[in-house]
Amino acid sequence: MKKPKSINLRPPHNLQNLRFQISKKSLYNSIQLVKILMFMFST
């Protein structure tokens, strides 16, 4: 009967991981956007 407890403990960590992935992705996207803007301004 120990398994259900570990499963119950998982969701918060999963949510945190998902949040981290989203923030990482948005950071990457913003960097790409800045690069594109710089390229546009330089030409």
C-alpha positions as CSV (number, residue, x, y, z in Angstrom):
1,M,0.0,0.0,0.0
2,K,3.0,2.3,-0.3
3,K,2.8,2.8,-4.0
4,P,-0.4,5.1,-4.0
5,K,1.5,7.5,-1.6
6,S,4.4,7.9,-4.0
7,I,2.0,8.5,-6.8
8,N,0.3,11.1,-4.7
9,L,3.6,12.8,-4.1
10,R,4.4,13.0,-7.8
11,P,1.9,15.5,-9.2
12,P,3.4,18.6,-7.5
13,H,6.9,17.8,-8.7
14,N,5.5,17.1,-12.2
15,L,3.7,20.5,-12.1
16,Q,7.0,22.2,-11.1
17,N,8.8,20.4,-13.8
18,L,6.3,21.5,-16.4
19,R,6.5,25.1,-15.1
20,F,10.2,25.0,-15.4
21,Q,10.0,23.7,-19.0
22,I,7.5,26.4,-19.9
23,S,9.7,29.2,-18.4
24,K,12.8,27.7,-20.2
25,K,10.9,27.6,-23.5
26,S,9.6,31.2,-23.1
27,L,13.1,32.3,-22.2
28,Y,14.5,30.6,-25.4
29,N,11.7,32.2,-27.4
30,S,12.4,35.6,-26.1
31,I,16.1,35.2,-26.9
32,Q,15.2,34.1,-30.5
33,L,12.9,37.2,-30.8
34,V,15.7,39.5,-29.7
35,K,18.0,37.9,-32.2
36,I,15.5,38.4,-35.0
37,L,14.9,42.0,-34.0
38,M,18.7,42.7,-33.9
39,F,19.0,41.1,-37.3
40,M,16.2,43.2,-38.7
41,F,17.7,46.4,-37.3
42,S,21.2,45.6,-38.5
43,T,20.1,45.1,-42.1
